[in-house]
């Protein structure tokens, strides 16, 4: 057997050639033929007494192909590992005409995409901004309003009044089709609120959507579900086909509400409730701010790290690996995203290797237990520990360990970002909750 590697000019693309002679595969083929002859059940022959010549005639070509493929796979993998080649994806076989009936010697070629060496930015060379969100009274008032409505009593009156919610379908005036399902909070309207008083199921209301919300882009988006770009283009009259009216009587701020929101007897006074709401909302904003920092770190590391990618090979590999799911046109359209994902995976692997980051089985189990407890809003007690741990173990074994791998990858990704966070400059940026929401509306 002879294996050679021919690197192309860019050093990112190579052809691996494997030359096989009869001596490389014949012993394995002969052994397999003898094994078949002992196991084959052919009419006219006793079990284990089928002549090898007959087995060769009936199964020889299939056995030959199978053994050569196994030998190729083992040889190519071994060469890549022995020579410490860092490759993109898997080797791609180069199509070739092979005559297994008459050839004795064979030559096979594989395309390889080679991943380059690269350096990460120096410590403290990358800086990101972290929003320090300051809760304003308007945000807290909206939170209390939402809680009151969420846990209050909801009715569906026949006709609407001021401050009701109107459920229906919205479309631009004159547009075909039913439109999109929406829930209109009439208390958020800056104009034309009177048009929605006294309406009933089956009514249609024409109004200037942009004007009704006072050009408040975020309010328009919240109502319509449109993207920022779509909401910015809204002009003219829209039609709301009314399907039902919803009216909420706000819940009273008493112990019953406190228990519904935070659990029985977690808070027992209005003052404690307000403090708990404030701290919970603050924690949510802080968590979102941290998530934004993580996204910034990824973007900045990608911008600051020079990595050459074998583009032509990568596109070909994406199409082969996703056969039937991605066309060449789709790959071309979204190629930048695929390349960013590849580069980030390379950066992540380098951080893991350089810092010897590891994830233990106990970390995976503990994380899963916490997710289960959070899902059911429970605390881990000695009485519950055994059953919850058993539930977690069962979950991690499901789908042939797929859930286990997903948890492993999630924890490792967090450790990578935590490690990088200690090596970048983080600048605090004070901001109000309202401005934070407006800036980061997706």
Order of alpha helices (4+ residues) and beta strands (2+ residues): beta-beta-alpha-alpha-beta-beta-beta-alpha-beta-beta-beta-beta-alpha-alpha-alpha-beta-alpha-alpha-alpha-alpha-alpha-alpha-alpha-beta-alpha
